[in-house]
């Protein structure tokens, strides 16, 4: 189980040179990417994602905006950081009495959660699969092998319904078919598939293709497009740009990924709405409050989940959680700690945006820089069996080993999908430039 520390040291500013991935153009109209540097950044991804995930769990479902009878309402603000955690939707406190960073110390162990464990399953599946294009049968078999059927299995809404359908013999993508799965526009795919973006460095198109069936195991329409937005962000992280700061690069990445969202989708309109508030200088709390008013209260742009979901006014819906995630992404401005803080305080399913963007920034910084940011050495062991089952070594793994498996998958993607090559002597991927 994870343990948390007390006061965290101030962030250490990390220069832009630490996030360029040794990604350079070669004379042969190609791009080279340093495999060793990329492995370090994958370790940074897993580490920062765990920090962000567990920090977000403290405030998960504490504040969902629309008051629920007997449960209150309203939102946190920046002034609530470091203050007592309030009860969640179910009337309990999560993991810490105080809203602060939750970090497993060096000799401790990270526990898996639903924001990391399905990604772990997909990486293991790709690592062992003879094919990179996963089939519905492969995904079903992996879910049935590694997810508990009777006891607590840490699945929510669409994931749980898809799992139930798999036990009936139904294969993806039918497990997200609206006539079979009424939760097809819930949050699930956007917290289980973003890792596919890292498997296709600099190539969002290939990443989205690799993840197509995994996304549609639980998602359709807006939920699928939002999941692909996150995947694109992860793939773009490896692109070498001329931006001087992480703030500039994150803003560019977000606008590039926005192009994937259909113009008439509520996902696109939510992104544009938050961006408008950010660019005019609104405080992040004002942007979040306006997002809530527009989509949860007035239910504009065809967004109806606050009414359709009778359990908690769409608190697990893909849409409002995507909007909240964009608040933390833009206002976090590339600062890992600030992004996690805003994500944890923004509301709704707060461990999801924190895990997604914490993982992205951890990748862009690398493992050492993540530890410098928090001023301490951080645990690098991971217990997948906290939530899942059927893995070697009683479920105990390390970020280093997990990153090495990621590199092995990328080796195959480079050769099979990108038609690139591997320079084993110099430890480089050589990727053809896109036409």
DRENDO-1510 file (C-alpha; in Angstrom, 1 decimal, always signed):
<recs>
REC; n; res; u; v; w
REC; 1; UNK; +0.0; +0.0; +0.0 .
REC; 2; UNK; +1.1; +3.5; -0.7 .
REC; 3; UNK; +2.4; +5.8; +2.1 .
REC; 4; UNK; +2.3; +9.6; +1.9 .
REC; 5; UNK; +4.8; +12.2; +3.1 .
REC; 6; UNK; +4.3; +15.5; +4.7 .
REC; 7; UNK; +5.4; +18.8; +3.4 .
REC; 8; UNK; +6.9; +18.8; -0.1 .
REC; 9; UNK; +9.8; +20.9; -1.1 .
REC; 10; UNK; +9.2; +23.6; -3.8 .
REC; 11; UNK; +9.4; +22.6; -7.4 .
REC; 12; UNK; +12.8; +22.6; -9.1 .
REC; 13; UNK; +12.6; +24.4; -12.4 .
REC; 14; UNK; +13.6; +22.1; -15.2 .
REC; 15; UNK; +15.2; +23.6; -18.3 .
REC; 16; UNK; +13.7; +23.0; -21.7 .
REC; 17; UNK; +16.7; +21.0; -22.8 .
REC; 18; UNK; +15.6; +18.1; -20.6 .
REC; 19; UNK; +12.5; +17.5; -22.7 .
REC; 20; UNK; +13.8; +17.3; -26.2 .
REC; 21; UNK; +14.4; +13.6; -26.3 .
REC; 22; UNK; +17.5; +13.8; -28.5 .
REC; 23; UNK; +15.1; +14.0; -31.3 .
REC; 24; UNK; +16.9; +15.5; -34.3 .
REC; 25; UNK; +16.6; +15.6; -38.1 .
REC; 26; UNK; +19.1; +13.5; -40.0 .
REC; 27; UNK; +20.5; +14.3; -43.5 .
REC; 28; UNK; +18.5; +11.4; -44.9 .
REC; 29; UNK; +15.1; +13.2; -44.4 .
REC; 30; UNK; +14.4; +11.3; -41.2 .
REC; 31; UNK; +14.2; +11.9; -37.4 .
REC; 32; UNK; +16.3; +10.1; -34.8 .
REC; 33; UNK; +15.1; +9.4; -31.3 .
REC; 34; UNK; +17.4; +8.3; -28.5 .
REC; 35; UNK; +16.0; +5.0; -27.1 .
REC; 36; UNK; +17.8; +5.4; -23.7 .
REC; 37; UNK; +16.4; +8.8; -23.1 .
REC; 38; UNK; +12.9; +7.6; -24.1 .
REC; 39; UNK; +13.1; +4.7; -21.6 .
REC; 40; UNK; +14.0; +7.2; -18.8 .
REC; 41; UNK; +11.0; +9.3; -19.8 .
REC; 42; UNK; +8.7; +6.2; -19.7 .
REC; 43; UNK; +9.9; +5.6; -16.2 .
REC; 44; UNK; +9.1; +9.3; -15.5 .
REC; 45; UNK; +5.6; +8.7; -16.9 .
REC; 46; UNK; +4.8; +5.8; -14.6 .
REC; 47; UNK; +6.2; +7.6; -11.6 .
REC; 48; UNK; +4.4; +10.9; -12.1 .
REC; 49; UNK; +1.2; +9.1; -13.1 .
REC; 50; UNK; +1.2; +7.3; -9.8 .
REC; 51; UNK; +1.9; +10.4; -7.8 .
REC; 52; UNK; -0.9; +12.3; -9.7 .
REC; 53; UNK; -3.3; +9.4; -9.5 .
REC; 54; UNK; -3.0; +8.9; -5.8 .
REC; 55; UNK; -3.1; +12.6; -5.1 .
REC; 56; UNK; -6.3; +12.9; -7.1 .
REC; 57; UNK; -7.8; +10.0; -5.3 .
REC; 58; UNK; -7.9; +12.1; -2.1 .
REC; 59; UNK; -10.5; +14.4; -3.6 .
REC; 60; UNK; -12.2; +12.0; -6.0 .
REC; 61; UNK; -15.9; +12.7; -6.1 .
REC; 62; UNK; -15.7; +15.1; -3.2 .
REC; 63; UNK; -17.1; +18.0; -5.3 .
REC; 64; UNK; -19.4; +17.3; -8.3 .
REC; 65; UNK; -21.0; +20.8; -8.5 .
REC; 66; UNK; -24.7; +20.0; -8.6 .
REC; 67; UNK; -25.8; +19.4; -5.0 .
REC; 68; UNK; -26.9; +15.8; -4.3 .
REC; 69; UNK; -29.5; +15.5; -1.6 .
REC; 70; UNK; -27.8; +15.0; +1.7 .
REC; 71; UNK; -24.4; +15.3; +0.2 .
REC; 72; UNK; -23.9; +19.0; -0.4 .
REC; 73; UNK; -22.3; +20.6; -3.5 .
REC; 74; UNK; -20.0; +23.3; -4.5 .
REC; 75; UNK; -16.3; +23.2; -5.4 .
REC; 76; UNK; -12.8; +23.4; -4.0 .
REC; 77; UNK; -10.6; +26.4; -4.8 .
REC; 78; UNK; -6.8; +26.9; -4.6 .
REC; 79; UNK; -7.2; +27.9; -1.0 .
REC; 80; UNK; -8.2; +24.4; -0.1 .
REC; 81; UNK; -4.8; +22.9; -1.0 .
REC; 82; UNK; -3.2; +21.8; +2.3 .
REC; 83; UNK; -6.6; +21.9; +4.1 .
REC; 84; UNK; -8.7; +19.1; +5.4 .
REC; 85; UNK; -10.2; +16.7; +2.8 .
REC; 86; UNK; -14.0; +16.8; +2.7 .
REC; 87; UNK; -16.2; +13.7; +2.4 .
REC; 88; UNK; -16.8; +12.3; -1.1 .
REC; 89; UNK; -20.1; +11.5; -2.7 .
REC; 90; UNK; -20.4; +8.3; -0.6 .
REC; 91; UNK; -19.7; +10.1; +2.6 .
REC; 92; UNK; -16.2; +9.0; +3.3 .
REC; 93; UNK; -12.6; +10.4; +3.1 .
REC; 94; UNK; -10.1; +9.0; +0.7 .
REC; 95; UNK; -6.5; +8.0; +1.7 .
REC; 96; UNK; -5.5; +11.3; +3.4 .
REC; 97; UNK; -7.1; +13.7; +5.9 .
REC; 98; UNK; -5.4; +16.6; +4.1 .
REC; 99; UNK; -5.4; +17.6; +0.5 .
REC; 100; UNK; -1.7; +17.3; -0.4 .
REC; 101; UNK; +0.6; +15.3; -2.6 .
REC; 102; UNK; +0.5; +11.6; -1.9 .
REC; 103; UNK; +3.8; +10.0; -2.6 .
REC; 104; UNK; +5.3; +6.5; -2.0 .
REC; 105; UNK; +8.8; +6.9; -0.5 .
REC; 106; UNK; +11.8; +5.3; -2.0 .
REC; 107; UNK; +11.6; +1.9; -0.2 .
REC; 108; UNK; +7.8; +1.7; -0.4 .
REC; 109; UNK; +5.5; +0.3; -3.1 .
REC; 110; UNK; +3.0; +2.0; -5.4 .
REC; 111; UNK; -0.4; +0.3; -5.6 .
REC; 112; UNK; -2.2; +0.0; -8.9 .
REC; 113; UNK; -5.5; +1.8; -9.5 .
REC; 114; UNK; -8.0; +2.0; -12.3 .
REC; 115; UNK; -6.0; +4.9; -13.9 .
REC; 116; UNK; -2.9; +2.7; -14.3 .
REC; 117; UNK; -4.0; -1.0; -14.3 .
REC; 118; UNK; -5.8; -1.3; -17.6 .
REC; 119; UNK; -2.9; +0.5; -19.3 .
REC; 120; UNK; -0.6; -2.0; -17.7 .
REC; 121; UNK; -2.7; -4.9; -19.0 .
REC; 122; UNK; -2.6; -3.4; -22.6 .
REC; 123; UNK; +1.2; -3.0; -22.4 .
REC; 124; UNK; +1.6; -6.6; -21.3 .
REC; 125; UNK; -0.8; -7.8; -24.0 .
REC; 126; UNK; +1.1; -5.9; -26.8 .
REC; 127; UNK; +4.5; -7.0; -25.4 .
REC; 128; UNK; +3.5; -10.7; -25.6 .
REC; 129; UNK; +1.3; -10.5; -28.7 .
REC; 130; UNK; +2.6; -11.6; -32.1 .
REC; 131; UNK; +0.6; -8.8; -33.7 .
REC; 132; UNK; +0.4; -5.1; -32.9 .
REC; 133; UNK; -3.2; -4.8; -34.1 .
REC; 134; UNK; -5.0; -6.3; -31.2 .
REC; 135; UNK; -8.2; -8.3; -31.8 .
REC; 136; UNK; -11.4; -8.3; -29.8 .
REC; 137; UNK; -10.6; -11.9; -28.8 .
REC; 138; UNK; -7.2; -10.9; -27.4 .
REC; 139; UNK; -8.6; -8.0; -25.4 .
REC; 140; UNK; -11.4; -10.2; -24.0 .
REC; 141; UNK; -9.0; -12.9; -23.0 .
REC; 142; UNK; -6.7; -10.4; -21.3 .
REC; 143; UNK; -9.5; -8.8; -19.4 .
REC; 144; UNK; -10.9; -12.1; -18.3 .
REC; 145; UNK; -7.4; -13.4; -17.2 .
REC; 146; UNK; -6.5; -10.3; -15.2 .
REC; 147; UNK; -9.7; -8.8; -13.7 .
REC; 148; UNK; -11.4; -10.2; -10.7 .
REC; 149; UNK; -14.9; -11.5; -11.4 .
REC; 150; UNK; -16.5; -11.7; -7.9 .
REC; 151; UNK; -14.6; -9.6; -5.4 .
REC; 152; UNK; -13.9; -5.8; -5.6 .
REC; 153; UNK; -12.5; -5.3; -9.1 .
REC; 154; UNK; -12.0; -1.5; -9.3 .
REC; 155; UNK; -14.1; -1.2; -12.5 .
REC; 156; UNK; -16.6; +1.6; -13.0 .
REC; 157; UNK; -19.6; +2.2; -15.3 .
REC; 158; UNK; -18.6; +1.4; -18.9 .
REC; 159; UNK; -15.6; -0.8; -18.0 .
REC; 160; UNK; -17.8; -2.9; -15.7 .
REC; 161; UNK; -20.5; -3.2; -18.3 .
REC; 162; UNK; -18.0; -4.2; -21.0 .
REC; 163; UNK; -16.5; -6.8; -18.6 .
REC; 164; UNK; -20.0; -8.2; -17.9 .
REC; 165; UNK; -20.5; -8.5; -21.7 .
REC; 166; UNK; -17.2; -10.2; -22.2 .
REC; 167; UNK; -18.2; -12.9; -19.6 .
REC; 168; UNK; -21.3; -13.5; -21.8 .
REC; 169; UNK; -19.0; -14.1; -24.8 .
REC; 170; UNK; -19.3; -10.7; -26.5 .
REC; 171; UNK; -16.2; -9.2; -28.0 .
REC; 172; UNK; -15.0; -5.7; -28.5 .
REC; 173; UNK; -16.1; -3.4; -30.1 .
REC; 174; UNK; -19.6; -4.7; -29.4 .
REC; 175; UNK; -18.8; -4.3; -25.7 .
REC; 176; UNK; -19.3; -0.5; -26.2 .
REC; 177; UNK; -22.3; -0.7; -28.6 .
REC; 178; UNK; -25.0; +1.7; -27.2 .
REC; 179; UNK; -27.7; -0.9; -27.4 .
REC; 180; UNK; -25.7; -3.2; -25.1 .
REC; 181; UNK; -23.7; -0.7; -23.0 .
REC; 182; UNK; -25.6; +2.4; -21.9 .
REC; 183; UNK; -22.4; +3.8; -20.4 .
REC; 184; UNK; -20.6; +4.2; -23.7 .
REC; 185; UNK; -20.0; +8.0; -23.1 .
REC; 186; UNK; -18.6; +7.6; -19.6 .
REC; 187; UNK; -15.1; +8.4; -18.6 .
REC; 188; UNK; -13.5; +4.9; -18.9 .
REC; 189; UNK; -11.5; +4.9; -22.1 .
REC; 190; UNK; -9.8; +8.2; -21.4 .
REC; 191; UNK; -8.0; +6.7; -18.4 .
REC; 192; UNK; -7.1; +3.3; -19.9 .
REC; 193; UNK; -5.7; +4.0; -23.3 .
REC; 194; UNK; -3.5; +7.1; -23.4 .
REC; 195; UNK; -0.4; +5.0; -23.1 .
REC; 196; UNK; -0.8; +4.0; -26.8 .
REC; 197; UNK; +0.4; +7.5; -27.7 .
REC; 198; UNK; +3.8; +6.7; -26.3 .
REC; 199; UNK; +4.0; +3.5; -28.4 .
REC; 200; UNK; +4.1; +5.7; -31.6 .
REC; 201; UNK; +6.5; +8.6; -30.8 .
REC; 202; UNK; +5.9; +11.6; -33.1 .
REC; 203; UNK; +3.1; +9.8; -34.9 .
REC; 204; UNK; -0.4; +10.5; -33.5 .
REC; 205; UNK; -2.0; +8.9; -36.6 .
REC; 206; UNK; -0.3; +5.5; -35.9 .
REC; 207; UNK; -1.0; +5.8; -32.1 .
REC; 208; UNK; -4.8; +6.4; -32.7 .
REC; 209; UNK; -4.8; +3.4; -35.1 .
REC; 210; UNK; -3.0; +1.2; -32.6 .
REC; 211; UNK; -5.5; +2.1; -29.9 .
REC; 212; UNK; -8.7; +2.0; -32.0 .
REC; 213; UNK; -10.1; -1.2; -30.7 .
REC; 214; UNK; -8.9; -0.7; -27.1 .
REC; 215; UNK; -10.7; +2.6; -27.1 .
REC; 216; UNK; -13.9; +1.1; -28.5 .
REC; 217; UNK; -13.9; -1.7; -25.9 .
REC; 218; UNK; -15.7; +0.8; -23.7 .
REC; 219; UNK; -16.3; +4.0; -25.6 .
REC; 220; UNK; -18.2; +5.5; -28.6 .
REC; 221; UNK; -18.7; +9.0; -30.0 .
REC; 222; UNK; -17.5; +11.8; -27.7 .
REC; 223; UNK; -15.9; +9.4; -25.1 .
REC; 224; UNK; -13.9; +7.8; -27.9 .
REC; 225; UNK; -12.8; +11.1; -29.4 .
REC; 226; UNK; -11.8; +12.4; -25.9 .
REC; 227; UNK; -9.7; +9.2; -25.4 .
REC; 228; UNK; -8.0; +9.8; -28.7 .
REC; 229; UNK; -7.3; +13.4; -27.8 .
REC; 230; UNK; -5.3; +12.1; -24.9 .
REC; 231; UNK; -3.6; +9.5; -27.0 .
REC; 232; UNK; -2.6; +12.2; -29.5 .
REC; 233; UNK; -1.2; +14.4; -26.7 .
REC; 234; UNK; +1.0; +11.5; -25.6 .
REC; 235; UNK; +2.3; +10.9; -29.1 .
REC; 236; UNK; +3.0; +14.6; -29.7 .
REC; 237; UNK; +5.1; +14.8; -26.5 .
REC; 238; UNK; +8.0; +13.2; -28.5 .
REC; 239; UNK; +7.9; +15.8; -31.2 .
REC; 240; UNK; +11.0; +18.1; -31.1 .
REC; 241; UNK; +9.8; +21.7; -31.3 .
REC; 242; UNK; +11.3; +25.1; -31.0 .
REC; 243; UNK; +9.2; +26.0; -28.0 .
REC; 244; UNK; +11.2; +27.6; -25.2 .
REC; 245; UNK; +9.1; +26.3; -22.3 .
REC; 246; UNK; +6.9; +23.4; -21.4 .
REC; 247; UNK; +4.0; +25.9; -21.1 .
REC; 248; UNK; +4.4; +26.9; -24.8 .
REC; 249; UNK; +4.7; +23.3; -25.9 .
REC; 250; UNK; +1.7; +22.1; -24.0 .
REC; 251; UNK; -0.4; +24.8; -25.4 .
REC; 252; UNK; +0.7; +23.9; -29.0 .
REC; 253; UNK; +0.1; +20.2; -28.3 .
REC; 254; UNK; -3.4; +20.8; -27.0 .
REC; 255; UNK; -4.4; +22.9; -30.0 .
REC; 256; UNK; -3.0; +20.2; -32.3 .
REC; 257; UNK; -4.9; +17.5; -30.5 .
REC; 258; UNK; -8.1; +19.6; -30.6 .
REC; 259; UNK; -8.1; +19.3; -34.4 .
REC; 260; UNK; -9.1; +15.6; -34.0 .
REC; 261; UNK; -12.3; +16.5; -32.2 .
REC; 262; UNK; -15.3; +16.9; -34.6 .
REC; 263; UNK; -16.4; +20.5; -34.7 .
REC; 264; UNK; -20.0; +19.8; -33.8 .
REC; 265; UNK; -19.0; +17.6; -30.8 .
REC; 266; UNK; -19.5; +18.7; -27.2 .
REC; 267; UNK; -16.0; +17.6; -26.6 .
REC; 268; UNK; -14.7; +20.2; -29.1 .
REC; 269; UNK; -16.9; +22.9; -27.7 .
REC; 270; UNK; -15.8; +22.2; -24.1 .
REC; 271; UNK; -12.2; +22.5; -25.1 .
REC; 272; UNK; -12.8; +25.8; -26.9 .
REC; 273; UNK; -14.8; +27.2; -24.0 .
REC; 274; UNK; -12.0; +26.4; -21.5 .
REC; 275; UNK; -9.3; +27.8; -23.9 .
REC; 276; UNK; -11.3; +31.0; -24.3 .
REC; 277; UNK; -11.3; +31.5; -20.5 .
REC; 278; UNK; -7.6; +30.7; -20.3 .
REC; 279; UNK; -6.6; +33.1; -23.0 .
REC; 280; UNK; -8.6; +36.0; -21.6 .
REC; 281; UNK; -7.0; +35.5; -18.2 .
REC; 282; UNK; -9.8; +34.1; -16.1 .
REC; 283; UNK; -8.7; +32.4; -12.9 .
REC; 284; UNK; -8.9; +28.6; -13.2 .
REC; 285; UNK; -11.7; +28.5; -10.6 .
REC; 286; UNK; -13.8; +30.8; -12.7 .
REC; 287; UNK; -13.2; +28.7; -15.8 .
REC; 288; UNK; -14.2; +25.6; -13.9 .
REC; 289; UNK; -17.3; +27.2; -12.5 .
REC; 290; UNK; -18.4; +28.5; -15.9 .
REC; 291; UNK; -17.8; +25.1; -17.4 .
REC; 292; UNK; -20.1; +23.6; -14.7 .
REC; 293; UNK; -22.8; +26.2; -15.3 .
REC; 294; UNK; -22.8; +25.9; -19.0 .
REC; 295; UNK; -22.7; +22.1; -19.3 .
REC; 296; UNK; -24.0; +20.7; -16.0 .
REC; 297; UNK; -26.6; +23.3; -15.2 .
REC; 298; UNK; -27.7; +24.7; -18.6 .
REC; 299; UNK; -26.8; +21.5; -20.5 .
REC; 300; UNK; -25.7; +23.4; -23.6 .
REC; 301; UNK; -24.2; +22.0; -26.9 .
REC; 302; UNK; -26.2; +18.8; -26.6 .
REC; 303; UNK; -24.6; +17.8; -23.3 .
REC; 304; UNK; -27.3; +16.0; -21.4 .
REC; 305; UNK; -25.5; +13.6; -19.0 .
REC; 306; UNK; -26.3; +15.7; -15.9 .
REC; 307; UNK; -30.0; +14.7; -16.5 .
REC; 308; UNK; -29.5; +11.3; -18.1 .
REC; 309; UNK; -27.5; +9.9; -15.3 .
REC; 310; UNK; -29.7; +9.7; -12.2 .
REC; 311; UNK; -27.0; +8.4; -9.9 .
REC; 312; UNK; -24.7; +11.4; -9.6 .
REC; 313; UNK; -25.7; +13.8; -12.4 .
REC; 314; UNK; -23.1; +12.5; -14.8 .
REC; 315; UNK; -20.2; +12.7; -12.4 .
REC; 316; UNK; -18.4; +9.9; -14.2 .
REC; 317; UNK; -19.2; +11.2; -17.7 .
REC; 318; UNK; -16.5; +11.6; -20.3 .
REC; 319; UNK; -17.5; +15.2; -21.1 .
REC; 320; UNK; -17.5; +17.1; -17.9 .
REC; 321; UNK; -14.3; +15.3; -16.7 .
REC; 322; UNK; -12.7; +16.2; -20.0 .
REC; 323; UNK; -13.6; +19.8; -19.5 .
REC; 324; UNK; -12.1; +19.7; -16.0 .
REC; 325; UNK; -9.0; +18.0; -17.4 .
REC; 326; UNK; -8.5; +20.8; -19.9 .
REC; 327; UNK; -8.7; +23.3; -17.0 .
REC; 328; UNK; -5.8; +21.6; -15.2 .
REC; 329; UNK; -3.8; +21.1; -18.4 .
REC; 330; UNK; -4.0; +24.7; -19.6 .
REC; 331; UNK; -3.8; +26.4; -16.3 .
REC; 332; UNK; -1.1; +24.0; -15.1 .
REC; 333; UNK; +1.1; +25.5; -17.8 .
REC; 334; UNK; +3.5; +22.6; -17.9 .
REC; 335; UNK; +4.3; +22.7; -14.2 .
REC; 336; UNK; +3.9; +19.2; -12.9 .
REC; 337; UNK; +3.0; +20.1; -9.3 .
REC; 338; UNK; +0.6; +22.9; -10.4 .
REC; 339; UNK; -1.1; +20.7; -12.9 .
REC; 340; UNK; -1.7; +18.0; -10.3 .
REC; 341; UNK; -2.9; +20.5; -7.7 .
REC; 342; UNK; -5.5; +22.1; -10.1 .
REC; 343; UNK; -6.6; +18.7; -11.3 .
REC; 344; UNK; -7.1; +17.5; -7.7 .
REC; 345; UNK; -9.1; +20.5; -6.8 .
REC; 346; UNK; -11.1; +20.9; -10.0 .
REC; 347; UNK; -13.8; +18.4; -9.1 .
REC; 348; UNK; -15.7; +15.3; -10.3 .
REC; 349; UNK; -13.5; +12.2; -11.0 .
REC; 350; UNK; -10.4; +14.1; -10.0 .
REC; 351; UNK; -7.9; +11.3; -10.0 .
REC; 352; UNK; -8.4; +10.8; -13.8 .
REC; 353; UNK; -7.2; +14.2; -15.1 .
REC; 354; UNK; -4.4; +14.3; -12.6 .
REC; 355; UNK; -3.2; +10.8; -13.7 .
REC; 356; UNK; -3.4; +11.6; -17.4 .
REC; 357; UNK; -1.6; +14.9; -17.3 .
REC; 358; UNK; +0.7; +14.0; -14.5 .
REC; 359; UNK; +1.8; +11.0; -16.6 .
REC; 360; UNK; +2.3; +13.2; -19.7 .
REC; 361; UNK; +4.4; +15.7; -17.9 .
REC; 362; UNK; +6.4; +13.0; -16.1 .
REC; 363; UNK; +7.2; +11.6; -19.5 .
REC; 364; UNK; +8.3; +15.0; -20.8 .
REC; 365; UNK; +10.5; +15.6; -17.8 .
REC; 366; UNK; +11.9; +12.1; -17.1 .
REC; 367; UNK; +12.3; +10.2; -13.9 .
REC; 368; UNK; +15.2; +12.2; -12.4 .
REC; 369; UNK; +13.5; +15.5; -13.0 .
REC; 370; UNK; +10.2; +14.2; -11.5 .
REC; 371; UNK; +12.2; +13.3; -8.3 .
REC; 372; UNK; +13.9; +16.7; -8.3 .
REC; 373; UNK; +10.5; +18.4; -8.7 .
REC; 374; UNK; +9.3; +16.8; -5.4 .
REC; 375; UNK; +12.7; +17.0; -3.7 .
REC; 376; UNK; +13.0; +13.4; -2.8 .
REC; 377; UNK; +13.6; +9.9; -4.0 .
REC; 378; UNK; +10.4; +8.1; -4.9 .
REC; 379; UNK; +9.4; +4.5; -5.0 .
REC; 380; UNK; +9.9; +2.7; -8.3 .
REC; 381; UNK; +8.1; -0.6; -7.4 .
REC; 382; UNK; +4.6; -1.2; -8.6 .
REC; 383; UNK; +2.0; -3.7; -7.3 .
REC; 384; UNK; -0.4; -4.5; -10.1 .
REC; 385; UNK; -2.1; -7.1; -7.9 .
REC; 386; UNK; -3.6; -4.4; -5.7 .
REC; 387; UNK; -6.4; -4.2; -8.3 .
REC; 388; UNK; -5.7; -7.0; -10.9 .
REC; 389; UNK; -4.5; -10.6; -10.9 .
REC; 390; UNK; -2.5; -13.2; -12.8 .
REC; 391; UNK; +0.8; -11.6; -13.3 .
REC; 392; UNK; +4.3; -13.0; -12.5 .
REC; 393; UNK; +6.2; -12.3; -9.3 .
REC; 394; UNK; +3.0; -11.9; -7.3 .
REC; 395; UNK; +2.3; -8.8; -9.2 .
REC; 396; UNK; +5.4; -6.8; -8.1 .
REC; 397; UNK; +7.0; -5.0; -11.0 .
REC; 398; UNK; +9.4; -2.0; -11.4 .
REC; 399; UNK; +9.1; +1.2; -13.5 .
REC; 400; UNK; +12.4; +0.3; -15.1 .
REC; 401; UNK; +11.1; -3.1; -16.3 .
REC; 402; UNK; +7.8; -1.6; -17.4 .
REC; 403; UNK; +9.6; +1.1; -19.4 .
REC; 404; UNK; +11.8; -1.6; -21.0 .
REC; 405; UNK; +8.7; -3.5; -22.2 .
REC; 406; UNK; +7.4; -0.2; -23.6 .
REC; 407; UNK; +10.7; +0.2; -25.5 .
REC; 408; UNK; +10.3; -3.3; -26.9 .
REC; 409; UNK; +6.8; -2.5; -28.2 .
REC; 410; UNK; +8.0; +0.7; -29.8 .
REC; 411; UNK; +10.8; -1.2; -31.5 .
REC; 412; UNK; +8.2; -3.2; -33.3 .
REC; 413; UNK; +6.0; -0.2; -34.0 .
REC; 414; UNK; +9.0; +1.6; -35.5 .
REC; 415; UNK; +9.8; -1.2; -37.9 .
REC; 416; UNK; +6.3; -2.5; -38.7 .
REC; 417; UNK; +4.2; +0.6; -38.6 .
REC; 418; UNK; +6.6; +3.5; -39.2 .
REC; 419; UNK; +8.8; +1.6; -41.6 .
REC; 420; UNK; +11.8; +3.0; -39.7 .
REC; 421; UNK; +14.9; +1.3; -38.4 .
REC; 422; UNK; +16.8; +0.7; -35.2 .
REC; 423; UNK; +20.4; +1.7; -34.9 .
REC; 424; UNK; +21.5; -0.7; -32.1 .
REC; 425; UNK; +25.1; +0.6; -32.0 .
REC; 426; UNK; +24.0; +4.2; -31.3 .
REC; 427; UNK; +20.8; +3.1; -29.5 .
REC; 428; UNK; +18.5; +5.2; -31.8 .
REC; 429; UNK; +15.3; +4.9; -33.6 .
REC; 430; UNK; +15.5; +6.3; -37.1 .
REC; 431; UNK; +12.0; +7.4; -38.1 .
REC; 432; UNK; +11.0; +8.6; -41.6 .
REC; 433; UNK; +9.5; +12.1; -41.7 .
REC; 434; UNK; +5.9; +12.2; -42.5 .
REC; 435; UNK; +5.1; +13.3; -46.0 .
</recs>
